[in-house]
């Protein structure tokens, strides 16, 4: 955004410079030509006054003296002087272009001067192969034209001055653009720096850190107002989510005690209930167990939704070994083998205890559907910047549609086992909080492969 703002400032500055300086340059060229024309015209009139005596043939008038004056004028100014008589024959030519070139009556400006008019303008000289500024005036007295005086300058003299003026304008434009760039950069940073911090705060809040706030003490008033509005929104959202988490956690804690008491009472009734009512009692105990699992799942989900703790390096092999040892008794009871295929030296960046919690949920699901005599495999391997954890069972598996919905809260497969439907939702929240991802894929040979990808810890 800073670049776009700076480009906008520079574009506007450049437009203003062009609008101002191009007319200045054009006006300077016109003024230079007009000033030179007026100066040369005055010089030509003065030269015509000096040439009158010679053109009239008065006694004491010397053509050589007139030629000397014209030569000195050319040496001082660089202008070519041509003085002709009434027939257009040159009496003085300070820069003849060719030997014997003495007849100028065919030149339009000389013809105009011999007719009593002043002629000025620019024309191209084929002989000199250059554009010339000319001034031709009549040399007359008593109403009679005795000759003409013409002074010519190459326009290159004017062009050189105009070029220098354009260079001065360009230098001024460069200085102005540099100053505008510096000022524009300061203004752009003043505007975009708080916007950048606001963007960072929004990204942090979107990532789950609801304690993130945007600064409200810098930038334009509009940006300050936007930052203040954002902070109010995040604060209200944080309060709402914390209230929701607190409600779920409190409700879960409050429900666990009466459910435990209810289960104990039902278990105590087993020896007092006759055989016809034992089926109902077993069903009631199963429902209480299901409700207990549901409450535990809600509590775990509320904890998973909290802002993540600081990430640490977690050894994958140690975490897998610990959880396999913890689940071995249940696996042996169900006649299911727990197999391990973990590469050595693997470590991930995760919140302490979170990998174990993910493995517990996945192993619980796998053991629930694993057939007797089958195996549940826990594998881990490196995959570029990730470490992949696989929990593979040989159960009935899931269809593509079921795998897509399996992470929804409270969803259960059609062949559900009576679980709470929160295990995979908890896994997804835990893994996402640590910057990872989780997916369910069909396993080779049947069953389901739960794949967890976590960022690999840097090797030391």
Secondary structure, 3 states (H helix, E strand, C coil): CHHHHHHHHHHHHHHHHHHHHHHHHHHHHHHHHHHHHHHHHHHHHHHHHHHHHHHHCCCCCCHHHHHHHHHHHHHHHCCEEEEEECCCEEEEECCCCCCCCCECCCCHHHHHHHCCCCEEEEEEECCCCEEEEEEEEEEEECCEEEEEEEEEEEHHHHHHHHHHHHHHHHHHHHHHHHHHHHHHHHHHHHHHHHHHHHHHHHHHHHCCCCCCCCCCCCCCHHHHHHHHHHHHHHHHHHHHHHHHHHHHHHHHHHHHHHHHHHHHHHHHCCCCCCHHHHHHHHHHHHHHHHHHHHHHHHHHHHHHCCCCCCCEEEEHHHHHHHHHHHHHHHHHHCCCEEEEEECCCCEEEECCCHHHHHHHHHHHHHHHHCCCCCEEEEEEEEECCEEEEEEECCCCCCCHHHHHHCCCCCCCCCCCCCCCCCHHHHHHHHHHHCCCEEEEEECCCCCEEEEEEEEECCCC
